[in-house]
């Protein structure tokens, strides 16, 4: 992969943020209404999606200025 190239499109990035927010909100709700620890799965999914968003953000910041303006 090219150094500094973002791998998520704008639409994919918005969907990733939506998925992160939904998983982050769902975890405490599931913890309140569930007797087992299955709510931890939502926390793990939210952390994985957040990792992808952070990696894409870092790749976007490393792009040259002329590539950023055309996006």
CHARMM-style PDB file with segment names, atoms N, HN, CA, C and O in Angstrom:
ATOM      1  N   UNK     1       0.848  -1.183   0.000  1.00  0.00      PROA
ATOM      2  CA  UNK     1       0.000   0.000   0.000  1.00  0.00      PROA
ATOM      3  C   UNK     1       0.886   1.235   0.000  1.00  0.00      PROA
ATOM      4  O   UNK     1       1.958   1.250   0.604  1.00  0.00      PROA
ATOM      5  N   UNK     2       0.432   2.240  -0.669  1.00  0.00      PROA
ATOM      6  HN  UNK     2      -0.440   2.228  -1.159  1.00  0.00      PROA
ATOM      7  CA  UNK     2       1.175   3.493  -0.770  1.00  0.00      PROA
ATOM      8  C   UNK     2       1.201   4.197   0.585  1.00  0.00      PROA
ATOM      9  O   UNK     2       0.177   4.290   1.262  1.00  0.00      PROA
ATOM     10  N   UNK     3       2.358   4.684   0.970  1.00  0.00      PROA
ATOM     11  HN  UNK     3       3.190   4.608   0.420  1.00  0.00      PROA
ATOM     12  CA  UNK     3       2.492   5.389   2.245  1.00  0.00      PROA
ATOM     13  C   UNK     3       1.660   6.661   2.221  1.00  0.00      PROA
ATOM     14  O   UNK     3       1.814   7.496   1.330  1.00  0.00      PROA
ATOM     15  N   UNK     4       0.780   6.804   3.202  1.00  0.00      PROA
ATOM     16  HN  UNK     4       0.655   6.126   3.926  1.00  0.00      PROA
ATOM     17  CA  UNK     4       0.002   8.022   3.316  1.00  0.00      PROA
ATOM     18  C   UNK     4      -1.305   8.021   2.556  1.00  0.00      PROA
ATOM     19  O   UNK     4      -1.955   9.062   2.461  1.00  0.00      PROA
ATOM     20  N   UNK     5      -1.715   6.878   2.008  1.00  0.00      PROA
ATOM     21  HN  UNK     5      -1.187   6.032   2.086  1.00  0.00      PROA
ATOM     22  CA  UNK     5      -2.990   6.861   1.306  1.00  0.00      PROA
ATOM     23  C   UNK     5      -4.083   6.361   2.238  1.00  0.00      PROA
ATOM     24  O   UNK     5      -3.947   5.307   2.859  1.00  0.00      PROA
ATOM     25  N   UNK     6      -5.152   7.112   2.329  1.00  0.00      PROA
ATOM     26  HN  UNK     6      -5.262   7.968   1.824  1.00  0.00      PROA
ATOM     27  CA  UNK     6      -6.276   6.723   3.173  1.00  0.00      PROA
ATOM     28  C   UNK     6      -6.994   5.552   2.505  1.00  0.00      PROA
ATOM     29  O   UNK     6      -7.068   5.492   1.278  1.00  0.00      PROA
ATOM     30  N   UNK     7      -7.513   4.643   3.285  1.00  0.00      PROA
ATOM     31  HN  UNK     7      -7.453   4.692   4.282  1.00  0.00      PROA
ATOM     32  CA  UNK     7      -8.131   3.451   2.717  1.00  0.00      PROA
ATOM     33  C   UNK     7      -9.646   3.452   2.834  1.00  0.00      PROA
ATOM     34  O   UNK     7     -10.297   2.560   2.289  1.00  0.00      PROA
ATOM     35  N   UNK     8     -10.227   4.427   3.528  1.00  0.00      PROA
ATOM     36  HN  UNK     8      -9.698   5.151   3.971  1.00  0.00      PROA
ATOM     37  CA  UNK     8     -11.679   4.541   3.611  1.00  0.00      PROA
ATOM     38  C   UNK     8     -12.155   5.736   2.800  1.00  0.00      PROA
ATOM     39  O   UNK     8     -11.567   6.816   2.844  1.00  0.00      PROA
ATOM     40  N   UNK     9     -13.231   5.517   2.063  1.00  0.00      PROA
ATOM     41  HN  UNK     9     -13.709   4.639   2.027  1.00  0.00      PROA
ATOM     42  CA  UNK     9     -13.835   6.657   1.372  1.00  0.00      PROA
ATOM     43  C   UNK     9     -14.612   7.484   2.398  1.00  0.00      PROA
ATOM     44  O   UNK     9     -14.754   7.072   3.549  1.00  0.00      PROA
ATOM     45  N   UNK    10     -15.102   8.625   1.990  1.00  0.00      PROA
ATOM     46  HN  UNK    10     -14.986   8.959   1.055  1.00  0.00      PROA
ATOM     47  CA  UNK    10     -15.858   9.483   2.897  1.00  0.00      PROA
ATOM     48  C   UNK    10     -17.112   8.773   3.393  1.00  0.00      PROA
ATOM     49  O   UNK    10     -17.455   8.867   4.572  1.00  0.00      PROA
ATOM     50  N   UNK    11     -17.785   8.076   2.517  1.00  0.00      PROA
ATOM     51  HN  UNK    11     -17.507   7.999   1.559  1.00  0.00      PROA
ATOM     52  CA  UNK    11     -19.001   7.355   2.910  1.00  0.00      PROA
ATOM     53  C   UNK    11     -18.667   6.225   3.883  1.00  0.00      PROA
ATOM     54  O   UNK    11     -19.369   6.033   4.876  1.00  0.00      PROA
ATOM     55  N   UNK    12     -17.597   5.478   3.601  1.00  0.00      PROA
ATOM     56  HN  UNK    12     -17.027   5.634   2.794  1.00  0.00      PROA
ATOM     57  CA  UNK    12     -17.204   4.399   4.502  1.00  0.00      PROA
ATOM     58  C   UNK    12     -16.792   4.935   5.860  1.00  0.00      PROA
ATOM     59  O   UNK    12     -17.048   4.310   6.889  1.00  0.00      PROA
ATOM     60  N   UNK    13     -16.154   6.092   5.858  1.00  0.00      PROA
ATOM     61  HN  UNK    13     -15.946   6.600   5.022  1.00  0.00      PROA
ATOM     62  CA  UNK    13     -15.741   6.707   7.119  1.00  0.00      PROA
ATOM     63  C   UNK    13     -16.965   7.125   7.946  1.00  0.00      PROA
ATOM     64  O   UNK    13     -16.974   6.942   9.163  1.00  0.00      PROA
ATOM     65  N   UNK    14     -17.981   7.678   7.307  1.00  0.00      PROA
ATOM     66  HN  UNK    14     -17.974   7.827   6.318  1.00  0.00      PROA
ATOM     67  CA  UNK    14     -19.205   8.047   8.017  1.00  0.00      PROA
ATOM     68  C   UNK    14     -19.915   6.809   8.570  1.00  0.00      PROA
ATOM     69  O   UNK    14     -20.414   6.828   9.695  1.00  0.00      PROA
ATOM     70  N   UNK    15     -19.959   5.738   7.782  1.00  0.00      PROA
ATOM     71  HN  UNK    15     -19.554   5.723   6.868  1.00  0.00      PROA
ATOM     72  CA  UNK    15     -20.569   4.501   8.251  1.00  0.00      PROA
ATOM     73  C   UNK    15     -19.783   3.890   9.407  1.00  0.00      PROA
ATOM     74  O   UNK    15     -20.371   3.312  10.320  1.00  0.00      PROA
ATOM     75  N   UNK    16     -18.460   4.014   9.372  1.00  0.00      PROA
ATOM     76  HN  UNK    16     -17.983   4.483   8.629  1.00  0.00      PROA
ATOM     77  CA  UNK    16     -17.636   3.515  10.476  1.00  0.00      PROA
ATOM     78  C   UNK    16     -17.931   4.296  11.755  1.00  0.00      PROA
ATOM     79  O   UNK    16     -18.028   3.712  12.834  1.00  0.00      PROA
ATOM     80  N   UNK    17     -18.074   5.613  11.634  1.00  0.00      PROA
ATOM     81  HN  UNK    17     -17.995   6.088  10.757  1.00  0.00      PROA
ATOM     82  CA  UNK    17     -18.425   6.417  12.805  1.00  0.00      PROA
ATOM     83  C   UNK    17     -19.802   6.027  13.334  1.00  0.00      PROA
ATOM     84  O   UNK    17     -19.992   5.935  14.546  1.00  0.00      PROA
ATOM     85  N   UNK    18     -20.752   5.799  12.451  1.00  0.00      PROA
ATOM     86  HN  UNK    18     -20.597   5.874  11.465  1.00  0.00      PROA
ATOM     87  CA  UNK    18     -22.085   5.391  12.871  1.00  0.00      PROA
ATOM     88  C   UNK    18     -22.036   4.034  13.581  1.00  0.00      PROA
ATOM     89  O   UNK    18     -22.677   3.849  14.615  1.00  0.00      PROA
ATOM     90  N   UNK    19     -21.278   3.093  13.026  1.00  0.00      PROA
ATOM     91  HN  UNK    19     -20.757   3.243  12.186  1.00  0.00      PROA
ATOM     92  CA  UNK    19     -21.128   1.789  13.661  1.00  0.00      PROA
ATOM     93  C   UNK    19     -20.467   1.881  15.020  1.00  0.00      PROA
ATOM     94  O   UNK    19     -20.865   1.192  15.960  1.00  0.00      PROA
ATOM     95  N   UNK    20     -19.458   2.731  15.125  1.00  0.00      PROA
ATOM     96  HN  UNK    20     -19.135   3.290  14.361  1.00  0.00      PROA
ATOM     97  CA  UNK    20     -18.794   2.929  16.407  1.00  0.00      PROA
ATOM     98  C   UNK    20     -19.768   3.489  17.446  1.00  0.00      PROA
ATOM     99  O   UNK    20     -19.839   2.993  18.570  1.00  0.00      PROA
ATOM    100  N   UNK    21     -20.504   4.507  17.067  1.00  0.00      PROA
ATOM    101  HN  UNK    21     -20.447   4.910  16.153  1.00  0.00      PROA
ATOM    102  CA  UNK    21     -21.445   5.119  18.014  1.00  0.00      PROA
ATOM    103  C   UNK    21     -22.552   4.153  18.429  1.00  0.00      PROA
ATOM    104  O   UNK    21     -22.931   4.111  19.600  1.00  0.00      PROA
ATOM    105  N   UNK    22     -23.069   3.380  17.482  1.00  0.00      PROA
ATOM    106  HN  UNK    22     -22.761   3.414  16.531  1.00  0.00      PROA
ATOM    107  CA  UNK    22     -24.112   2.417  17.819  1.00  0.00      PROA
ATOM    108  C   UNK    22     -23.596   1.336  18.763  1.00  0.00      PROA
ATOM    109  O   UNK    22     -24.281   0.965  19.716  1.00  0.00      PROA
ATOM    110  N   UNK    23     -22.392   0.829  18.503  1.00  0.00      PROA
ATOM    111  HN  UNK    23     -21.835   1.130  17.728  1.00  0.00      PROA
ATOM    112  CA  UNK    23     -21.822  -0.206  19.379  1.00  0.00      PROA
ATOM    113  C   UNK    23     -21.488   0.367  20.750  1.00  0.00      PROA
ATOM    114  O   UNK    23     -21.661  -0.309  21.764  1.00  0.00      PROA
ATOM    115  N   UNK    24     -21.012   1.601  20.787  1.00  0.00      PROA
ATOM    116  HN  UNK    24     -20.872   2.150  19.963  1.00  0.00      PROA
ATOM    117  CA  UNK    24     -20.664   2.223  22.062  1.00  0.00      PROA
ATOM    118  C   UNK    24     -21.908   2.508  22.905  1.00  0.00      PROA
ATOM    119  O   UNK    24     -21.847   2.432  24.132  1.00  0.00      PROA
ATOM    120  N   UNK    25     -23.022   2.831  22.271  1.00  0.00      PROA
ATOM    121  HN  UNK    25     -23.071   2.892  21.274  1.00  0.00      PROA
ATOM    122  CA  UNK    25     -24.261   3.083  23.003  1.00  0.00      PROA
ATOM    123  C   UNK    25     -24.923   1.765  23.408  1.00  0.00      PROA
ATOM    124  O   UNK    25     -25.537   1.673  24.471  1.00  0.00      PROA
ATOM    125  N   UNK    26     -24.796   0.760  22.565  1.00  0.00      PROA
ATOM    126  HN  UNK    26     -24.297   0.835  21.702  1.00  0.00      PROA
ATOM    127  CA  UNK    26     -25.453  -0.513  22.828  1.00  0.00      PROA
ATOM    128  C   UNK    26     -24.829  -1.263  24.000  1.00  0.00      PROA
ATOM    129  O   UNK    26     -25.532  -1.992  24.700  1.00  0.00      PROA
ATOM    130  N   UNK    27     -23.538  -1.103  24.231  1.00  0.00      PROA
ATOM    131  HN  UNK    27     -22.967  -0.511  23.663  1.00  0.00      PROA
ATOM    132  CA  UNK    27     -22.840  -1.845  25.293  1.00  0.00      PROA
ATOM    133  C   UNK    27     -23.407  -1.556  26.688  1.00  0.00      PROA
ATOM    134  O   UNK    27     -23.741  -2.505  27.398  1.00  0.00      PROA
ATOM    135  N   UNK    28     -23.530  -0.308  27.109  1.00  0.00      PROA
ATOM    136  HN  UNK    28     -23.259   0.463  26.533  1.00  0.00      PROA
ATOM    137  CA  UNK    28     -24.083  -0.094  28.451  1.00  0.00      PROA
ATOM    138  C   UNK    28     -25.559  -0.483  28.576  1.00  0.00      PROA
ATOM    139  O   UNK    28     -26.007  -0.896  29.645  1.00  0.00      PROA
ATOM    140  N   UNK    29     -26.309  -0.350  27.483  1.00  0.00      PROA
ATOM    141  HN  UNK    29     -25.946  -0.014  26.614  1.00  0.00      PROA
ATOM    142  CA  UNK    29     -27.713  -0.754  27.510  1.00  0.00      PROA
ATOM    143  C   UNK    29     -27.807  -2.268  27.688  1.00  0.00      PROA
ATOM    144  O   UNK    29     -28.618  -2.757  28.475  1.00  0.00      PROA
ATOM    145  N   UNK    30     -26.975  -3.007  26.953  1.00  0.00      PROA
ATOM    146  HN  UNK    30     -26.316  -2.610  26.314  1.00  0.00      PROA
ATOM    147  CA  UNK    30     -26.977  -4.462  27.082  1.00  0.00      PROA
ATOM    148  C   UNK    30     -26.478  -4.892  28.454  1.00  0.00      PROA
ATOM    149  O   UNK    30     -26.958  -5.889  28.995  1.00  0.00      PROA
ATOM    150  N   UNK    31     -25.539  -4.174  29.020  1.00  0.00      PROA
ATOM    151  HN  UNK    31     -25.149  -3.364  28.581  1.00  0.00      PROA
ATOM    152  CA  UNK    31     -25.022  -4.519  30.349  1.00  0.00      PROA
ATOM    153  C   UNK    31     -26.101  -4.348  31.409  1.00  0.00      PROA
ATOM    154  O   UNK    31     -26.148  -5.102  32.381  1.00  0.00      PROA
ATOM    155  N   UNK    32     -26.957  -3.371  31.225  1.00  0.00      PROA
ATOM    156  HN  UNK    32     -26.919  -2.759  30.436  1.00  0.00      PROA
ATOM    157  CA  UNK    32     -28.021  -3.127  32.213  1.00  0.00      PROA
ATOM    158  C   UNK    32     -29.085  -4.216  32.183  1.00  0.00      PROA
ATOM    159  O   UNK    32     -29.603  -4.616  33.225  1.00  0.00      PROA
ATOM    160  N   UNK    33     -29.410  -4.693  30.980  1.00  0.00      PROA
ATOM    161  HN  UNK    33     -28.989  -4.368  30.133  1.00  0.00      PROA
ATOM    162  CA  UNK    33     -30.511  -5.634  30.838  1.00  0.00      PROA
ATOM    163  C   UNK    33     -30.071  -7.090  30.695  1.00  0.00      PROA
ATOM    164  O   UNK    33     -30.920  -7.971  30.559  1.00  0.00      PROA
ATOM    165  N   UNK    34     -28.786  -7.361  30.722  1.00  0.00      PROA
ATOM    166  HN  UNK    34     -28.095  -6.646  30.832  1.00  0.00      PROA
ATOM    167  CA  UNK    34     -28.293  -8.724  30.545  1.00  0.00      PROA
ATOM    168  C   UNK    34     -27.599  -9.206  31.810  1.00  0.00      PROA
ATOM    169  O   UNK    34     -26.907  -8.444  32.485  1.00  0.00      PROA
ATOM    170  N   UNK    35     -27.795 -10.485  32.119  1.00  0.00      PROA
ATOM    171  HN  UNK    35     -28.357 -11.104  31.571  1.00  0.00      PROA
ATOM    172  CA  UNK    35     -27.160 -11.055  33.303  1.00  0.00      PROA
ATOM    173  C   UNK    35     -25.741 -11.541  33.031  1.00  0.00      PROA
ATOM    174  O   UNK    35     -24.930 -11.627  33.953  1.00  0.00      PROA
ATOM    175  N   UNK    36     -25.435 -11.857  31.786  1.00  0.00      PROA
ATOM    176  HN  UNK    36     -26.094 -11.787  31.037  1.00  0.00      PROA
ATOM    177  CA  UNK    36     -24.094 -12.354  31.469  1.00  0.00      PROA
ATOM    178  C   UNK    36     -23.201 -11.222  30.966  1.00  0.00      PROA
ATOM    179  O   UNK    36     -23.599 -10.057  30.958  1.00  0.00      PROA
ATOM    180  N   UNK    37     -22.013 -11.576  30.555  1.00  0.00      PROA
ATOM    181  HN  UNK    37     -21.690 -12.522  30.561  1.00  0.00      PROA
ATOM    182  CA  UNK    37     -21.041 -10.569  30.100  1.00  0.00      PROA
ATOM    183  C   UNK    37     -20.989 -10.452  28.586  1.00  0.00      PROA
ATOM    184  O   UNK    37     -19.951 -10.086  28.035  1.00  0.00      PROA
ATOM    185  N   UNK    38     -22.074 -10.752  27.909  1.00  0.00      PROA
ATOM    186  HN  UNK    38     -22.917 -11.049  28.357  1.00  0.00      PROA
ATOM    187  CA  UNK    38     -22.081 -10.674  26.448  1.00  0.00      PROA
ATOM    188  C   UNK    38     -21.967  -9.238  25.942  1.00  0.00      PROA
ATOM    189  O   UNK    38     -21.661  -9.025  24.769  1.00  0.00      PROA
ATOM    190  N   UNK    39     -22.204  -8.263  26.794  1.00  0.00      PROA
ATOM    191  HN  UNK    39     -22.452  -8.437  27.747  1.00  0.00      PROA
ATOM    192  CA  UNK    39     -22.081  -6.858  26.396  1.00  0.00      PROA
ATOM    193  C   UNK    39     -20.629  -6.494  26.078  1.00  0.00      PROA
ATOM    194  O   UNK    39     -20.373  -5.507  25.390  1.00  0.00      PROA
ATOM    195  N   UNK    40     -19.679  -7.292  26.579  1.00  0.00      PROA
ATOM    196  HN  UNK    40     -19.888  -8.094  27.139  1.00  0.00      PROA
ATOM    197  CA  UNK    40     -18.269  -7.018  26.280  1.00  0.00      PROA
ATOM    198  C   UNK    40     -17.968  -7.140  24.791  1.00  0.00      PROA
ATOM    199  O   UNK    40     -17.044  -6.501  24.288  1.00  0.00      PROA
ATOM    200  N   UNK    41     -18.747  -7.960  24.086  1.00  0.00      PROA
ATOM    201  HN  UNK    41     -19.497  -8.479  24.495  1.00  0.00      PROA
ATOM    202  CA  UNK    41     -18.557  -8.084  22.639  1.00  0.00      PROA
ATOM    203  C   UNK    41     -18.770  -6.741  21.953  1.00  0.00      PROA
ATOM    204  O   UNK    41     -18.033  -6.397  21.029  1.00  0.00      PROA
ATOM    205  N   UNK    42     -19.762  -5.981  22.391  1.00  0.00      PROA
ATOM    206  HN  UNK    42     -20.360  -6.260  23.142  1.00  0.00      PROA
ATOM    207  CA  UNK    42     -20.004  -4.650  21.816  1.00  0.00      PROA
ATOM    208  C   UNK    42     -18.834  -3.711  22.072  1.00  0.00      PROA
ATOM    209  O   UNK    42     -18.490  -2.894  21.219  1.00  0.00      PROA
ATOM    210  N   UNK    43     -18.233  -3.825  23.232  1.00  0.00      PROA
ATOM    211  HN  UNK    43     -18.513  -4.489  23.926  1.00  0.00      PROA
ATOM    212  CA  UNK    43     -17.074  -2.992  23.548  1.00  0.00      PROA
ATOM    213  C   UNK    43     -15.912  -3.349  22.623  1.00  0.00      PROA
ATOM    214  O   UNK    43     -15.226  -2.461  22.117  1.00  0.00      PROA
ATOM    215  N   UNK    44     -15.689  -4.645  22.400  1.00  0.00      PROA
ATOM    216  HN  UNK    44     -16.246  -5.367  22.811  1.00  0.00      PROA
ATOM    217  CA  UNK    44     -14.595  -5.086  21.519  1.00  0.00      PROA
ATOM    218  C   UNK    44     -14.836  -4.609  20.088  1.00  0.00      PROA
ATOM    219  O   UNK    44     -13.909  -4.137  19.430  1.00  0.00      PROA
ATOM    220  N   UNK    45     -16.063  -4.726  19.605  1.00  0.00      PROA
ATOM    221  HN  UNK    45     -16.816  -5.110  20.139  1.00  0.00      PROA
ATOM    222  CA  UNK    45     -16.384  -4.263  18.249  1.00  0.00      PROA
ATOM    223  C   UNK    45     -16.179  -2.755  18.137  1.00  0.00      PROA
ATOM    224  O   UNK    45     -15.622  -2.281  17.147  1.00  0.00      PROA
ATOM    225  N   UNK    46     -16.619  -2.004  19.130  1.00  0.00      PROA
ATOM    226  HN  UNK    46     -17.072  -2.390  19.934  1.00  0.00      PROA
ATOM    227  CA  UNK    46     -16.439  -0.549  19.109  1.00  0.00      PROA
ATOM    228  C   UNK    46     -14.951  -0.191  19.093  1.00  0.00      PROA
ATOM    229  O   UNK    46     -14.544   0.731  18.387  1.00  0.00      PROA
ATOM    230  N   UNK    47     -14.141  -0.912  19.863  1.00  0.00      PROA
ATOM    231  HN  UNK    47     -14.472  -1.661  20.437  1.00  0.00      PROA
ATOM    232  CA  UNK    47     -12.703  -0.640  19.870  1.00  0.00      PROA
ATOM    233  C   UNK    47     -12.052  -0.985  18.536  1.00  0.00      PROA
ATOM    234  O   UNK    47     -11.149  -0.278  18.088  1.00  0.00      PROA
ATOM    235  N   UNK    48     -12.498  -2.058  17.900  1.00  0.00      PROA
ATOM    236  HN  UNK    48     -13.231  -2.632  18.264  1.00  0.00      PROA
ATOM    237  CA  UNK    48     -11.937  -2.413  16.589  1.00  0.00      PROA
ATOM    238  C   UNK    48     -12.289  -1.373  15.538  1.00  0.00      PROA
ATOM    239  O   UNK    48     -11.437  -0.995  14.733  1.00  0.00      PROA
ATOM    240  N   UNK    49     -13.530  -0.906  15.533  1.00  0.00      PROA
ATOM    241  HN  UNK    49     -14.222  -1.212  16.187  1.00  0.00      PROA
ATOM    242  CA  UNK    49     -13.947   0.120  14.572  1.00  0.00      PROA
ATOM    243  C   UNK    49     -13.200   1.423  14.849  1.00  0.00      PROA
ATOM    244  O   UNK    49     -12.793   2.116  13.916  1.00  0.00      PROA
ATOM    245  N   UNK    50     -13.020   1.757  16.116  1.00  0.00      PROA
ATOM    246  HN  UNK    50     -13.351   1.194  16.874  1.00  0.00      PROA
ATOM    247  CA  UNK    50     -12.271   2.972  16.465  1.00  0.00      PROA
ATOM    248  C   UNK    50     -10.830   2.877  15.986  1.00  0.00      PROA
ATOM    249  O   UNK    50     -10.255   3.873  15.547  1.00  0.00      PROA
ATOM    250  N   UNK    51     -10.242   1.688  16.067  1.00  0.00      PROA
ATOM    251  HN  UNK    51     -10.709   0.879  16.424  1.00  0.00      PROA
ATOM    252  CA  UNK    51      -8.869   1.499  15.585  1.00  0.00      PROA
ATOM    253  C   UNK    51      -8.779   1.752  14.085  1.00  0.00      PROA
ATOM    254  O   UNK    51      -7.821   2.368  13.618  1.00  0.00      PROA
ATOM    255  N   UNK    52      -9.763   1.285  13.331  1.00  0.00      PROA
ATOM    256  HN  UNK    52     -10.541   0.784  13.710  1.00  0.00      PROA
ATOM    257  CA  UNK    52      -9.777   1.518  11.884  1.00  0.00      PROA
ATOM    258  C   UNK    52      -9.933   3.009  11.583  1.00  0.00      PROA
ATOM    259  O   UNK    52      -9.264   3.533  10.692  1.00  0.00      PROA
ATOM    260  N   UNK    53     -10.802   3.688  12.311  1.00  0.00      PROA
ATOM    261  HN  UNK    53     -11.346   3.262  13.035  1.00  0.00      PROA
ATOM    262  CA  UNK    53     -11.010   5.124  12.096  1.00  0.00      PROA
ATOM    263  C   UNK    53      -9.723   5.893  12.402  1.00  0.00      PROA
ATOM    264  O   UNK    53      -9.350   6.802  11.660  1.00  0.00      PROA
ATOM    265  N   UNK    54      -9.050   5.532  13.488  1.00  0.00      PROA
ATOM    266  HN  UNK    54      -9.353   4.794  14.091  1.00  0.00      PROA
ATOM    267  CA  UNK    54      -7.808   6.212  13.862  1.00  0.00      PROA
ATOM    268  C   UNK    54      -6.720   5.951  12.829  1.00  0.00      PROA
ATOM    269  O   UNK    54      -5.967   6.862  12.484  1.00  0.00      PROA
ATOM    270  N   UNK    55      -6.623   4.720  12.329  1.00  0.00      PROA
ATOM    271  HN  UNK    55      -7.235   3.979  12.609  1.00  0.00      PROA
ATOM    272  CA  UNK    55      -5.616   4.400  11.304  1.00  0.00      PROA
ATOM    273  C   UNK    55      -5.887   5.169  10.022  1.00  0.00      PROA
ATOM    274  O   UNK    55      -4.955   5.678   9.398  1.00  0.00      PROA
ATOM    275  N   UNK    56      -7.154   5.262   9.620  1.00  0.00      PROA
ATOM    276  HN  UNK    56      -7.910   4.849  10.126  1.00  0.00      PROA
ATOM    277  CA  UNK    56      -7.495   6.016   8.413  1.00  0.00      PROA
ATOM    278  C   UNK    56      -7.207   7.501   8.603  1.00  0.00      PROA
ATOM    279  O   UNK    56      -6.730   8.166   7.684  1.00  0.00      PROA
ATOM    280  N   UNK    57      -7.495   8.015   9.785  1.00  0.00      PROA
ATOM    281  HN  UNK    57      -7.884   7.475  10.531  1.00  0.00      PROA
ATOM    282  CA  UNK    57      -7.216   9.424  10.075  1.00  0.00      PROA
ATOM    283  C   UNK    57      -5.715   9.703   9.985  1.00  0.00      PROA
ATOM    284  O   UNK    57      -5.298  10.723   9.435  1.00  0.00      PROA
ATOM    285  N   UNK    58      -4.924   8.807  10.519  1.00  0.00      PROA
ATOM    286  HN  UNK    58      -5.263   7.979  10.965  1.00  0.00      PROA
ATOM    287  CA  UNK    58      -3.469   8.979  10.437  1.00  0.00      PROA
ATOM    288  C   UNK    58      -2.972   8.929   9.002  1.00  0.00      PROA
ATOM    289  O   UNK    58      -2.061   9.670   8.634  1.00  0.00      PROA
ATOM    290  N   UNK    59      -3.566   8.060   8.188  1.00  0.00      PROA
ATOM    291  HN  UNK    59      -4.307   7.458   8.487  1.00  0.00      PROA
ATOM    292  CA  UNK    59      -3.180   7.976   6.779  1.00  0.00      PROA
ATOM    293  C   UNK    59      -3.590   9.245   6.034  1.00  0.00      PROA
ATOM    294  O   UNK    59      -2.858   9.714   5.163  1.00  0.00      PROA
ATOM    295  N   UNK    60      -4.741   9.796   6.365  1.00  0.00      PROA
ATOM    296  HN  UNK    60      -5.336   9.415   7.072  1.00  0.00      PROA
ATOM    297  CA  UNK    60      -5.180  11.039   5.717  1.00  0.00      PROA
ATOM    298  C   UNK    60      -4.260  12.206   6.075  1.00  0.00      PROA
ATOM    299  O   UNK    60      -3.991  13.062   5.233  1.00  0.00      PROA
ATOM    300  N   UNK    61      -3.782  12.243   7.303  1.00  0.00      PROA
ATOM    301  HN  UNK    61      -4.001  11.547   7.987  1.00  0.00      PROA
ATOM    302  CA  UNK    61      -2.910  13.348   7.725  1.00  0.00      PROA
ATOM    303  C   UNK    61      -1.545  13.288   7.063  1.00  0.00      PROA
ATOM    304  O   UNK    61      -0.890  14.319   6.912  1.00  0.00      PROA
ATOM    305  N   UNK    62      -1.103  12.103   6.664  1.00  0.00      PROA
ATOM    306  HN  UNK    62      -1.635  11.265   6.786  1.00  0.00      PROA
ATOM    307  CA  UNK    62       0.217  11.954   6.039  1.00  0.00      PROA
ATOM    308  C   UNK    62       0.194  12.214   4.548  1.00  0.00      PROA
ATOM    309  O   UNK    62       1.247  12.250   3.911  1.00  0.00      PROA
ATOM    310  N   UNK    63      -1.005  12.398   3.972  1.00  0.00      PROA
ATOM    311  HN  UNK    63      -1.860  12.368   4.489  1.00  0.00      PROA
ATOM    312  CA  UNK    63      -1.073  12.661   2.536  1.00  0.00      PROA
ATOM    313  C   UNK    63      -0.512  14.037   2.218  1.00  0.00      PROA
ATOM    314  O   UNK    63      -0.605  14.951   3.037  1.00  0.00      PROA
ATOM    315  N   UNK    64       0.068  14.189   1.038  1.00  0.00      PROA
ATOM    316  HN  UNK    64       0.144  13.446   0.373  1.00  0.00      PROA
ATOM    317  CA  UNK    64       0.545  15.519   0.626  1.00  0.00      PROA
ATOM    318  C   UNK    64      -0.618  16.498   0.494  1.00  0.00      PROA
ATOM    319  O   UNK    64      -1.761  16.089   0.294  1.00  0.00      PROA
ATOM    320  N   UNK    65      -0.323  17.782   0.606  1.00  0.00      PROA
ATOM    321  HN  UNK    65       0.606  18.114   0.768  1.00  0.00      PROA
ATOM    322  CA  UNK    65      -1.354  18.829   0.591  1.00  0.00      PROA
ATOM    323  C   UNK    65      -2.122  18.833  -0.715  1.00  0.00      PROA
ATOM    324  O   UNK    65      -3.335  19.041  -0.691  1.00  0.00      PROA
ATOM    325  N   UNK    66      -1.482  18.614  -1.853  1.00  0.00      PROA
ATOM    326  HN  UNK    66      -0.497  18.445  -1.872  1.00  0.00      PROA
ATOM    327  CA  UNK    66      -2.186  18.647  -3.136  1.00  0.00      PROA
ATOM    328  C   UNK    66      -3.149  17.478  -3.261  1.00  0.00      PROA
ATOM    329  O   UNK    66      -4.182  17.625  -3.916  1.00  0.00      PROA
ATOM    330  N   UNK    67      -2.866  16.333  -2.671  1.00  0.00      PROA
ATOM    331  HN  UNK    67      -2.027  16.214  -2.140  1.00  0.00      PROA
ATOM    332  CA  UNK    67      -3.787  15.203  -2.722  1.00  0.00      PROA
ATOM    333  C   UNK    67      -4.991  15.447  -1.843  1.00  0.00      PROA
ATOM    334  O   UNK    67      -6.089  14.996  -2.168  1.00  0.00      PROA
ATOM    335  N   UNK    68      -4.813  16.156  -0.727  1.00  0.00      PROA
ATOM    336  HN  UNK    68      -3.920  16.523  -0.463  1.00  0.00      PROA
ATOM    337  CA  UNK    68      -5.918  16.468   0.173  1.00  0.00      PROA
ATOM    338  C   UNK    68      -6.925  17.407  -0.478  1.00  0.00      PROA
ATOM    339  O   UNK    68      -8.132  17.252  -0.292  1.00  0.00      PROA
ATOM    340  N   UNK    69      -6.437  18.374  -1.235  1.00  0.00      PROA
ATOM    341  HN  UNK    69      -5.456  18.500  -1.386  1.00  0.00      PROA
ATOM    342  CA  UNK    69      -7.334  19.362  -1.835  1.00  0.00      PROA
ATOM    343  C   UNK    69      -8.221  18.756  -2.925  1.00  0.00      PROA
ATOM    344  O   UNK    69      -9.310  19.272  -3.175  1.00  0.00      PROA
ATOM    345  N   UNK    70      -7.793  17.691  -3.568  1.00  0.00      PROA
ATOM    346  HN  UNK    70      -6.908  17.272  -3.365  1.00  0.00      PROA
ATOM    347  CA  UNK    70      -8.597  17.070  -4.618  1.00  0.00      PROA
ATOM    348  C   UNK    70      -9.635  16.121  -4.067  1.00  0.00      PROA
ATOM    349  O   UNK    70     -10.482  15.649  -4.826  1.00  0.00      PROA
ATOM    350  N   UNK    71      -9.610  15.814  -2.766  1.00  0.00      PROA
ATOM    351  HN  UNK    71      -8.922  16.197  -2.150  1.00  0.00      PROA
ATOM    352  CA  UNK    71     -10.555  14.872  -2.156  1.00  0.00      PROA
ATOM    353  C   UNK    71     -11.850  15.478  -1.778  1.00  0.00      PROA
ATOM    354  OT1 UNK    71     -12.725  14.787  -1.257  1.00  0.00      PROA
TER     355      UNK     71
END
